[in-house]
């Protein structure tokens, strides 16, 4: 099945899952990228280009070549971001489905539109992009100040200013975009003090503190700065109608990123490099990204995409390629992933099975935990993910993703006894026996309160990797005397049921899968909030989490305190306690680790893609050279045959 990454992005916009993490201020790159030897040579061969002044002239977006006959040595081909024709280029919209240009999230896509800072999922830091240097809190931690780089320019040659930043926020609030709705409870105003200086003022609570400083910090690398002058044109032709404003396809949009629209139809999307891009200024990258064109072919399914990747028609694949290792081990193709061995990718999200805590028996910890420890997670990793997930032996279960940054945020030794690895059939049986959940009538199934334990495990139809995982959960139930059958409704039905949290879940949804948040500047706090916070209970439309409706006052208290805590030792204590509670109460259980982006590359034409141990500093994350700090990788690419 297709990756659900694009869906996740849309849901982030819809729900405003602006999730926070601990940590201090931003960090300047030192240096921006440690250049491999091959790239250093390439840079020396083009000194004039690297030293060019920032853009001051309008960008030339006219087509120099046929979009159907792009020069291969100037084009980087993608798949997996776009599964249908683009309907627009409007960064205010949450429905323009433009996978190559628009994705506002913790690692925002910055090919065309840019954020003040770039998040790096590998080290948990935010690096300046449009911003000039680090951001800083005031003494009371209620206001963030940062400056805009003097070199930063729009594609029409005009400077990016603090007023653009302020007007972007004001527009989100005025027209009640998804971004405005998600952040207005935490951000009071964004003001331009002078042409370069921006001040973000947080909403304050009854004690005069920022309601949530972590969410304010996350804004810096999550959302685009949009030009004020173009926004005013958009407002004028929309007549002040929010629906028209957000539905506008924005074919004339002005942008600050290194690429702009070149071509789009129902078969492909092509971005062309803006050779006047401001980022070639020495204060940023010092040169242009290597590919002239970023082209995305629209495939009908993963199988077609994998075939194109194998044929060298795709250079960067952001889709699930089943048994990806066969491409180099059996077919001997120049294809690789970020990690050379399983799990091949850096895990960043935790697809999770939730319990309906109102279902008979599932209100008992011993039954929930027995099912969870009986599941064969090795089989899930091997079959559902074809080993493209770390195992729970490699990364013991917690509430953290597998990145070193998050793994360092809790005390593993303190919870080691709780971190089950699965397929513990005898342990599960003993757990049930000890709490009195036994087979009393000899039919092979255990009873609770005189009733046979019988559940349905559900996930959307067609999500084949999730379906395979759910089948393994059902098989575990039968091993321990709990009857679990499977159900695979269509997504339209499934999401309607699961996201309605103001009524009990109906029969058939006793165990069900949903995703978790990925990596971002608000993590792992935000992920834990989504998995455990009782604030989501009772919502008529809940895309945020805790779909099984778990409630624990101690958890809610810890979640309220973490955004205000800056002492790293205290943060570690609180995160460790949350992990302890989660693994003890088992309101849900993670089935696998999943990368934020699949990152598989074919080096037939281009090389020097990011990979583990490539020497880049800061490390370039495997987000396909499009998202957050991973865009740095576009400047490292070289041709296999120059």
C-alpha positions as CSV (number, residue, x, y, z in Angstrom):
1,X,0.0,0.0,0.0
2,X,1.0,3.6,-0.3
3,X,2.8,5.4,2.4
4,X,0.4,7.2,4.6
5,X,2.9,10.1,5.1
6,X,0.9,12.5,3.0
7,X,-2.2,11.7,4.9
8,X,-0.4,12.3,8.1
9,X,0.7,15.7,6.9
10,X,-2.8,16.7,6.1
11,X,-4.0,15.4,9.4
12,X,-1.4,17.4,11.1
13,X,-2.7,20.5,9.5
14,X,-6.3,19.6,10.2
15,X,-5.8,18.8,13.8
16,X,-3.0,21.2,14.7
17,X,-0.9,18.5,16.2
18,X,1.8,20.9,17.0
19,X,3.8,18.8,19.3
20,X,6.5,20.0,21.6
21,X,9.8,18.8,22.8
22,X,12.2,19.8,25.5
23,X,15.3,21.7,24.7
24,X,16.7,25.1,24.5
25,X,17.1,27.6,21.8
26,X,18.1,27.3,18.2
27,X,21.6,26.4,17.1
28,X,23.6,27.8,14.3
29,X,25.1,25.3,12.0
30,X,28.9,25.0,12.5
31,X,29.6,24.6,9.6
32,X,26.5,24.3,7.6
33,X,27.5,21.1,5.9
34,X,30.8,19.3,6.2
35,X,31.5,18.8,2.5
36,X,32.6,15.4,1.2
37,X,35.8,15.5,-0.9
38,X,34.0,15.1,-4.1
39,X,31.8,18.1,-3.4
40,X,34.7,20.3,-2.3
41,X,36.2,19.7,-5.7
42,X,32.9,20.6,-7.4
43,X,32.7,23.8,-5.4
44,X,36.2,24.8,-6.3
45,X,35.4,24.3,-9.9
46,X,32.6,26.9,-9.7
47,X,34.0,29.6,-7.5
48,X,32.1,32.4,-9.3
49,X,28.7,30.7,-8.7
50,X,29.4,30.1,-5.0
51,X,30.4,33.8,-4.5
52,X,27.5,35.3,-6.4
53,X,25.5,38.0,-4.6
54,X,22.0,37.2,-3.3
55,X,19.1,37.4,-5.7
56,X,17.9,40.9,-6.5
57,X,16.2,40.3,-9.8
58,X,12.9,38.5,-10.6
59,X,13.2,34.8,-11.0
60,X,13.1,33.4,-14.5
61,X,10.6,30.6,-14.3
62,X,10.1,30.2,-18.1
63,X,10.6,26.7,-19.4
64,X,14.0,26.1,-21.0
65,X,13.2,22.5,-21.9
66,X,10.3,20.2,-22.6
67,X,8.9,19.0,-19.2
68,X,8.5,15.5,-20.9
69,X,12.2,15.5,-21.9
70,X,14.1,16.9,-19.0
71,X,17.9,16.6,-19.1
72,X,18.7,13.5,-17.0
73,X,21.9,15.0,-15.7
74,X,20.1,18.0,-14.3
75,X,17.0,16.3,-12.9
76,X,16.5,14.5,-9.6
77,X,13.5,12.1,-9.9
78,X,11.2,11.3,-7.0
79,X,8.3,9.1,-6.1
80,X,6.1,8.6,-3.1
81,X,5.2,12.2,-2.3
82,X,2.4,12.7,-4.9
83,X,-0.3,10.2,-5.7
84,X,-2.6,12.4,-7.8
85,X,-2.6,15.6,-9.8
86,X,-1.7,18.7,-7.9
87,X,-4.7,21.0,-7.3
88,X,-2.9,24.1,-6.2
89,X,0.2,25.9,-4.8
90,X,-1.4,27.8,-2.0
91,X,0.5,27.6,1.3
92,X,-2.5,28.8,3.3
93,X,-4.6,25.9,2.1
94,X,-4.7,22.5,3.8
95,X,-6.1,20.7,0.8
96,X,-3.7,21.7,-2.1
97,X,-2.2,18.1,-2.0
98,X,1.1,19.4,-3.4
99,X,3.5,16.8,-2.1
100,X,6.7,18.3,-3.5
101,X,6.1,21.8,-2.4
102,X,3.8,22.0,0.6
103,X,4.1,20.1,3.9
104,X,4.0,22.2,7.0
105,X,5.0,20.0,9.9
106,X,7.8,19.5,12.4
107,X,10.2,18.9,9.5
108,X,8.5,21.3,7.1
109,X,9.1,20.7,3.3
110,X,11.2,23.7,2.2
111,X,11.8,23.2,-1.5
112,X,9.6,26.1,-2.4
113,X,8.4,27.8,0.7
114,X,10.6,28.4,3.7
115,X,10.4,28.5,7.5
116,X,12.6,30.7,9.8
117,X,14.4,27.6,11.1
118,X,15.0,24.0,9.9
119,X,14.5,21.1,12.3
120,X,17.0,18.2,12.3
121,X,15.4,15.0,13.6
122,X,18.9,13.4,14.1
123,X,20.1,15.9,16.8
124,X,16.8,17.5,17.8
125,X,18.0,21.1,17.0
126,X,16.6,23.9,14.9
127,X,19.0,25.6,12.5
128,X,18.5,29.1,10.9
129,X,17.1,29.3,7.4
130,X,15.3,32.6,6.8
131,X,16.4,33.5,10.4
132,X,19.7,35.2,11.1
133,X,21.2,33.4,14.0
134,X,19.6,31.7,17.0
135,X,16.2,32.6,18.5
136,X,16.0,33.5,22.2
137,X,13.4,33.7,24.9
138,X,13.1,36.7,27.2
139,X,13.7,36.3,30.9
140,X,10.1,35.3,31.6
141,X,10.0,32.8,28.8
142,X,7.0,34.6,27.3
143,X,8.4,36.1,24.2
144,X,10.7,34.7,21.5
145,X,12.9,37.1,19.4
146,X,14.7,36.3,16.2
147,X,15.9,38.2,13.2
148,X,15.5,37.7,9.4
149,X,18.7,37.3,7.3
150,X,19.4,40.5,5.4
151,X,20.2,38.3,2.3
152,X,16.8,36.5,2.3
153,X,14.8,37.3,-0.8
154,X,11.5,36.4,-2.4
155,X,11.4,35.0,-5.9
156,X,10.4,38.4,-7.2
157,X,13.6,39.8,-5.8
158,X,12.2,41.8,-2.9
159,X,13.5,41.2,0.6
160,X,11.9,38.9,3.1
161,X,11.1,41.0,6.1
162,X,9.8,40.7,9.7
163,X,6.6,42.2,8.4
164,X,6.1,39.2,6.1
165,X,6.4,36.9,9.2
166,X,3.9,39.0,11.2
167,X,1.4,39.3,8.3
168,X,1.5,35.6,7.7
169,X,0.4,34.9,11.2
170,X,-2.2,37.6,11.2
171,X,-3.6,36.1,8.0
172,X,-3.8,32.6,9.5
173,X,-5.7,34.0,12.5
174,X,-8.0,36.3,10.4
175,X,-9.1,33.6,8.0
176,X,-9.0,30.8,10.6
177,X,-6.8,28.5,8.6
178,X,-5.9,25.2,10.2
179,X,-2.6,26.6,11.3
180,X,-4.2,29.6,12.9
181,X,-6.7,27.3,14.7
182,X,-3.9,25.0,15.9
183,X,-1.8,27.7,17.4
184,X,-3.9,30.6,18.5
185,X,-4.4,29.1,22.0
186,X,-0.6,29.3,22.4
187,X,0.5,32.3,20.3
188,X,-0.9,35.8,21.1
189,X,0.8,38.0,18.5
190,X,3.7,37.9,16.1
191,X,5.1,41.4,15.7
192,X,7.7,43.1,13.4
193,X,9.8,45.3,15.7
194,X,11.8,46.5,12.7
195,X,12.4,45.2,9.1
196,X,14.6,42.4,10.4
197,X,13.4,41.7,14.0
198,X,10.4,39.5,14.9
199,X,8.9,39.0,18.3
200,X,6.5,36.1,19.0
201,X,4.4,36.8,22.1
202,X,3.0,33.7,23.8
203,X,-0.5,33.4,25.2
204,X,-0.3,33.6,29.0
205,X,-2.0,31.4,31.6
206,X,-3.5,32.6,34.9
207,X,0.0,32.7,36.4
208,X,1.5,34.9,33.7
209,X,3.4,32.0,32.1
210,X,3.3,31.0,28.5
211,X,0.5,28.5,28.1
212,X,2.8,26.2,26.3
213,X,6.3,27.4,25.4
214,X,7.2,24.3,23.5
215,X,4.4,24.8,21.0
216,X,5.6,28.4,20.5
217,X,9.1,27.1,19.8
218,X,7.8,24.6,17.3
219,X,6.2,27.3,15.2
220,X,9.6,28.5,14.1
221,X,10.4,25.4,12.1
222,X,6.9,24.2,11.3
223,X,5.2,26.9,9.3
224,X,6.1,28.9,6.2
225,X,6.7,32.6,6.0
226,X,4.5,33.9,3.1
227,X,5.0,37.2,1.4
228,X,2.8,40.0,2.6
229,X,2.4,41.7,-0.8
230,X,1.3,38.4,-2.5
231,X,-1.0,37.6,0.4
232,X,-2.7,41.0,0.0
233,X,-3.3,40.2,-3.7
234,X,-4.8,36.9,-2.7
235,X,-7.1,38.6,-0.2
236,X,-8.2,41.1,-2.8
237,X,-9.2,38.5,-5.3
238,X,-10.8,36.4,-2.6
239,X,-12.9,39.3,-1.4
240,X,-12.2,38.5,2.2
241,X,-13.9,35.1,1.9
242,X,-11.9,32.5,3.9
243,X,-13.1,29.6,1.8
244,X,-12.1,31.3,-1.5
245,X,-8.8,32.4,0.0
246,X,-7.9,28.8,1.0
247,X,-9.3,27.3,-2.2
248,X,-7.3,29.6,-4.5
249,X,-4.8,27.5,-6.5
250,X,-2.2,30.3,-6.2
251,X,-0.6,29.9,-9.6
252,X,1.1,33.3,-9.1
253,X,2.4,32.6,-5.6
254,X,5.7,34.2,-4.7
255,X,8.1,32.0,-2.7
256,X,11.5,32.2,-1.1
257,X,12.8,28.7,-1.6
258,X,15.3,27.3,-4.1
259,X,12.7,25.9,-6.4
260,X,9.5,27.0,-8.1
261,X,6.7,25.6,-10.3
262,X,7.8,24.4,-13.7
263,X,5.2,21.9,-14.8
264,X,2.3,19.8,-13.4
265,X,-0.3,17.5,-15.0
266,X,-1.8,14.2,-14.0
267,X,1.4,12.3,-14.7
268,X,4.1,14.4,-13.1
269,X,5.1,17.5,-11.1
270,X,8.3,19.3,-11.9
271,X,10.0,22.1,-9.9
272,X,12.7,24.2,-11.4
273,X,15.6,25.8,-9.6
274,X,15.5,29.5,-9.1
275,X,19.0,30.4,-10.1
276,X,18.6,33.7,-8.4
277,X,17.9,31.9,-5.1
278,X,19.0,34.0,-2.1
279,X,20.4,30.9,-0.4
280,X,23.6,31.0,-2.4
281,X,24.6,34.0,-0.3
282,X,27.6,33.1,2.0
283,X,25.3,33.6,5.0
284,X,23.4,30.5,4.1
285,X,24.4,27.7,1.7
286,X,27.0,29.6,-0.4
287,X,25.8,28.0,-3.6
288,X,22.8,26.6,-5.4
289,X,21.4,23.1,-4.9
290,X,22.9,20.6,-7.5
291,X,19.8,19.5,-9.4
292,X,18.2,22.0,-11.8
293,X,14.9,20.1,-11.7
294,X,13.1,18.1,-9.1
295,X,10.6,15.9,-10.9
296,X,8.0,13.7,-9.3
297,X,6.4,11.0,-11.4
298,X,2.8,10.1,-10.3
299,X,2.5,6.3,-10.0
300,X,-0.7,4.4,-9.5
301,X,0.7,2.2,-6.7
302,X,3.8,1.1,-4.9
303,X,4.5,-1.7,-7.3
304,X,4.8,0.7,-10.2
305,X,7.0,3.0,-8.2
306,X,9.3,0.1,-7.2
307,X,9.7,-0.9,-10.8
308,X,10.6,2.6,-11.8
309,X,13.1,2.8,-9.0
310,X,14.8,-0.4,-10.1
311,X,14.9,0.8,-13.7
312,X,16.7,4.0,-12.6
313,X,13.8,6.2,-13.5
314,X,13.5,7.3,-9.9
315,X,16.4,8.6,-7.9
316,X,14.7,9.1,-4.5
317,X,11.9,6.9,-3.4
318,X,9.6,7.9,-0.5
319,X,7.3,4.9,-0.6
320,X,7.3,1.5,1.0
321,X,9.4,-0.8,-1.2
322,X,8.7,-4.3,0.0
323,X,11.9,-6.4,0.6
324,X,13.9,-3.4,-0.3
325,X,17.2,-5.3,0.3
326,X,16.4,-7.5,-2.7
327,X,17.1,-4.5,-5.0
328,X,20.8,-4.7,-4.2
329,X,21.3,-8.1,-2.7
330,X,19.5,-10.1,-5.5
331,X,19.3,-7.7,-8.4
332,X,22.7,-6.1,-7.8
333,X,21.3,-2.6,-8.5
334,X,23.0,0.6,-7.2
335,X,20.2,1.2,-4.7
336,X,20.6,1.8,-1.0
337,X,18.8,3.0,2.1
338,X,20.0,5.3,4.9
339,X,21.2,2.3,6.9
340,X,22.9,-0.5,5.1
341,X,21.3,-3.3,7.2
342,X,17.9,-3.8,8.8
343,X,15.9,-1.8,9.7
344,X,17.3,0.2,6.7
345,X,15.6,3.4,7.9
346,X,15.6,5.6,11.0
347,X,12.3,4.9,12.8
348,X,10.4,8.0,13.8
349,X,6.8,7.0,14.5
350,X,5.1,4.3,16.5
351,X,2.1,2.7,14.7
352,X,0.0,1.5,17.7
353,X,-2.8,-0.8,18.6
354,X,-5.3,0.9,20.9
355,X,-7.6,-0.9,23.3
356,X,-11.3,0.2,23.7
357,X,-11.0,0.6,27.4
358,X,-14.8,0.4,27.8
359,X,-15.0,-3.1,26.2
360,X,-15.7,-5.9,28.8
361,X,-12.4,-7.3,30.1
362,X,-10.3,-4.6,28.4
363,X,-10.8,-2.4,31.4
364,X,-8.5,-5.0,33.2
365,X,-4.7,-4.4,33.0
366,X,-3.9,-8.1,33.1
367,X,-5.9,-8.9,30.0
368,X,-4.5,-5.9,28.1
369,X,-1.0,-6.8,29.0
370,X,-1.4,-10.5,28.3
371,X,-2.5,-9.8,24.7
372,X,0.3,-7.3,24.3
373,X,3.1,-9.5,25.5
374,X,1.8,-12.5,23.5
375,X,2.0,-10.7,20.2
376,X,4.9,-11.9,18.0
377,X,6.5,-8.6,17.1
378,X,9.4,-10.2,15.2
379,X,6.8,-11.7,12.8
380,X,5.3,-8.2,12.4
381,X,8.6,-6.6,11.6
382,X,9.6,-9.5,9.3
383,X,6.3,-9.8,7.4
384,X,4.4,-6.5,7.6
385,X,7.5,-4.3,7.4
386,X,9.8,-6.7,5.6
387,X,12.4,-5.9,8.2
388,X,12.2,-2.1,7.6
389,X,11.5,-1.5,11.3
390,X,13.8,-1.9,14.3
391,X,12.9,-4.8,16.5
392,X,11.9,-4.4,20.1
393,X,15.2,-6.1,21.0
394,X,17.1,-3.4,19.1
395,X,15.0,-0.5,20.5
396,X,13.2,-1.5,23.7
397,X,9.6,-0.3,23.8
398,X,8.9,3.0,25.5
399,X,7.2,6.2,24.3
400,X,10.2,7.3,22.4
401,X,11.1,6.9,18.7
402,X,14.5,5.2,18.0
403,X,16.4,8.4,17.3
404,X,19.4,8.9,19.7
405,X,18.0,12.3,20.8
406,X,14.7,10.8,22.1
407,X,16.3,7.6,23.4
408,X,18.5,9.7,25.7
409,X,15.5,11.4,27.3
410,X,14.5,8.5,29.6
411,X,16.2,6.1,32.0
412,X,16.1,2.7,30.3
413,X,17.4,0.9,33.3
414,X,14.6,2.1,35.5
415,X,11.9,0.5,33.2
416,X,13.9,-2.4,31.8
417,X,11.7,-5.0,33.7
418,X,8.6,-3.6,32.0
419,X,9.9,-3.6,28.4
420,X,8.5,-6.8,26.8
421,X,9.7,-8.0,23.5
422,X,6.7,-10.2,22.7
423,X,5.8,-13.8,21.8
424,X,5.7,-14.5,25.5
425,X,2.8,-17.0,25.4
426,X,3.6,-18.7,28.7
427,X,4.0,-15.4,30.4
428,X,0.7,-14.2,29.1
429,X,-1.1,-17.3,30.2
430,X,0.4,-17.1,33.7
431,X,-0.6,-13.4,33.9
432,X,-4.2,-14.3,33.0
433,X,-4.3,-17.3,35.4
434,X,-2.9,-15.2,38.2
435,X,-5.7,-12.6,37.8
436,X,-8.4,-15.2,37.6
437,X,-9.2,-15.0,33.9
438,X,-9.4,-18.7,33.1
439,X,-11.4,-21.2,31.0
440,X,-14.1,-22.4,33.3
441,X,-16.3,-24.3,30.8
442,X,-13.6,-26.2,29.0
443,X,-14.4,-24.7,25.5
444,X,-10.8,-23.5,25.1
445,X,-11.6,-19.8,25.7
446,X,-11.2,-17.9,28.8
447,X,-14.0,-16.0,30.5
448,X,-14.2,-12.8,32.4
449,X,-17.3,-12.2,34.6
450,X,-18.7,-15.3,33.2
451,X,-18.5,-14.2,29.6
452,X,-16.2,-15.6,26.9
453,X,-13.4,-13.2,26.0
454,X,-14.1,-12.3,22.4
455,X,-12.8,-9.3,20.6
456,X,-12.5,-7.9,17.1
457,X,-9.2,-6.3,15.9
458,X,-9.7,-3.7,13.2
459,X,-7.7,-1.6,10.8
460,X,-8.5,0.0,7.4
461,X,-8.9,-2.3,4.3
462,X,-6.0,-2.1,1.9
463,X,-3.4,-1.0,4.4
464,X,-1.7,-4.3,3.9
465,X,1.1,-3.8,6.3
466,X,-1.3,-2.8,9.1
467,X,-3.6,-5.7,8.1
468,X,-0.7,-8.2,8.4
469,X,0.1,-6.8,11.9
470,X,-3.5,-7.0,13.0
471,X,-3.7,-10.6,11.9
472,X,-0.7,-11.4,14.1
473,X,-2.4,-9.7,17.0
474,X,-5.4,-12.0,16.5
475,X,-3.2,-15.0,16.3
476,X,-1.7,-14.1,19.6
477,X,-5.1,-14.0,21.2
478,X,-5.9,-17.5,20.1
479,X,-2.6,-18.8,21.6
480,X,-3.6,-17.6,25.1
481,X,-7.4,-18.5,25.0
482,X,-8.8,-15.1,23.9
483,X,-10.9,-15.2,20.8
484,X,-9.7,-12.3,18.5
485,X,-11.1,-12.0,15.0
486,X,-10.2,-9.4,12.4
487,X,-12.2,-6.7,10.6
488,X,-11.0,-4.5,7.7
489,X,-13.5,-1.7,6.9
490,X,-12.9,0.9,4.3
491,X,-10.9,3.9,5.5
492,X,-13.9,6.3,5.2
493,X,-15.8,4.2,7.6
494,X,-12.9,3.4,9.9
495,X,-11.8,7.0,10.4
496,X,-15.3,8.2,11.1
497,X,-15.7,5.7,13.9
498,X,-12.3,6.0,15.4
499,X,-12.1,9.8,15.5
500,X,-15.4,10.3,17.3
501,X,-14.5,10.5,20.9
502,X,-17.7,11.8,22.4
503,X,-19.5,8.4,22.3
504,X,-18.4,4.8,23.1
505,X,-16.7,2.9,20.3
506,X,-19.1,0.4,18.7
507,X,-18.7,-3.4,18.6
508,X,-15.9,-4.4,16.2
509,X,-13.5,-1.8,17.5
510,X,-12.2,-3.5,20.6
511,X,-8.6,-3.4,19.3
512,X,-7.7,-1.0,16.5
513,X,-4.6,0.6,14.9
514,X,-3.7,4.2,14.5
515,X,-0.5,6.1,14.0
516,X,1.6,8.2,16.3
517,X,3.4,11.5,15.8
518,X,6.9,11.4,14.2
519,X,10.0,13.4,15.0
520,X,9.9,17.1,15.6
521,X,10.9,19.9,17.9
522,X,8.0,19.2,20.2
523,X,8.7,15.6,20.7
524,X,8.5,13.3,22.6
525,X,6.2,15.4,24.7
526,X,3.7,15.8,21.9
527,X,3.6,12.1,21.0
528,X,3.0,11.2,24.7
529,X,0.3,13.8,24.8
530,X,-1.4,12.3,21.8
531,X,-1.1,8.7,23.2
532,X,-2.2,9.4,26.8
533,X,-3.8,12.8,27.4
534,X,-7.3,12.8,28.6
535,X,-7.9,16.2,26.9
536,X,-8.9,14.4,23.7
537,X,-11.8,12.5,25.4
538,X,-15.2,13.8,24.6
539,X,-14.3,15.5,21.3
540,X,-16.9,15.1,18.5
541,X,-13.9,15.0,16.1
542,X,-10.7,13.7,17.5
543,X,-7.7,13.4,15.2
544,X,-5.2,13.9,17.9
545,X,-5.0,10.6,19.8
546,X,-5.9,8.6,22.9
547,X,-8.6,7.0,20.8
548,X,-9.1,4.3,23.5
549,X,-10.0,7.1,26.0
550,X,-7.4,6.4,28.7
551,X,-7.5,8.7,31.7
552,X,-4.9,9.1,34.4
553,X,-4.6,12.4,36.4
554,X,-0.9,11.8,37.1
555,X,-0.2,11.6,33.4
556,X,-2.2,14.8,32.7
557,X,-0.2,16.5,35.5
558,X,3.2,15.5,34.0
559,X,2.1,16.5,30.5
560,X,1.1,19.9,31.9
561,X,4.5,20.4,33.6
562,X,6.9,19.3,31.0
563,X,6.5,22.2,28.6
564,X,7.6,24.6,31.4
565,X,10.5,22.5,32.6
566,X,14.0,23.4,31.5
567,X,16.1,21.2,33.9
568,X,17.2,18.3,31.8
569,X,17.5,16.0,34.8
570,X,13.9,16.7,35.9
571,X,12.7,16.3,32.4
572,X,14.3,12.8,32.3
573,X,12.6,11.9,35.5
574,X,9.3,12.9,34.2
575,X,9.7,11.2,30.9
576,X,10.8,8.0,32.7
577,X,7.8,8.1,34.9
578,X,5.5,8.5,31.9
579,X,7.1,5.4,30.2
580,X,6.7,3.5,33.5
581,X,3.0,4.3,33.7
582,X,2.5,3.5,30.0
583,X,4.2,0.1,30.2
584,X,2.4,-0.7,33.4
585,X,-1.2,0.3,32.4
586,X,-0.9,-0.7,28.8
587,X,-3.7,1.4,27.4
588,X,-2.2,0.7,23.9
589,X,0.8,-1.0,22.5
590,X,3.2,-0.2,19.7
591,X,3.4,-2.8,16.9
592,X,6.4,-1.5,14.9
593,X,8.6,1.4,14.3
594,X,8.1,3.3,11.1
595,X,10.3,5.9,9.4
596,X,9.1,9.5,9.0
597,X,10.0,9.2,5.4
598,X,11.0,6.1,3.5
599,X,14.4,7.0,2.0
600,X,15.6,4.7,-0.7
601,X,18.0,6.0,-3.4
602,X,19.2,4.8,-6.8
603,X,22.7,6.0,-7.5
604,X,22.8,5.4,-11.3
605,X,22.8,9.1,-12.0
606,X,23.3,11.0,-8.7
607,X,25.4,10.1,-5.7
608,X,26.4,11.5,-2.3
609,X,23.0,11.0,-0.8
610,X,22.7,11.1,3.0
611,X,23.6,7.8,4.7
612,X,24.7,6.8,8.2
613,X,28.2,7.9,9.0
614,X,28.5,10.1,5.9
615,X,30.5,12.7,7.9
616,X,28.0,15.6,7.4
617,X,27.9,18.0,10.3
618,X,25.2,18.6,11.3
619,X,24.1,15.2,10.2
620,X,21.8,15.3,7.2
621,X,18.7,13.3,8.1
622,X,17.1,10.7,5.7
623,X,14.1,12.9,4.8
624,X,14.7,12.8,1.0
625,X,16.5,16.2,0.7
626,X,13.2,18.1,1.0
627,X,12.2,18.3,4.7
628,X,13.8,20.4,7.5
629,X,17.6,20.1,7.7
630,X,17.6,17.3,5.1
631,X,17.4,20.0,2.4
632,X,21.1,20.3,3.0
633,X,21.6,17.1,1.1
634,X,20.6,18.8,-2.2
635,X,23.8,20.8,-2.0
636,X,26.0,17.6,-1.5
637,X,24.7,15.7,-4.6
638,X,27.1,15.0,-7.4
639,X,26.7,13.3,-10.7
640,X,28.0,9.7,-11.0
641,X,29.3,10.7,-14.5
642,X,30.0,14.5,-14.4
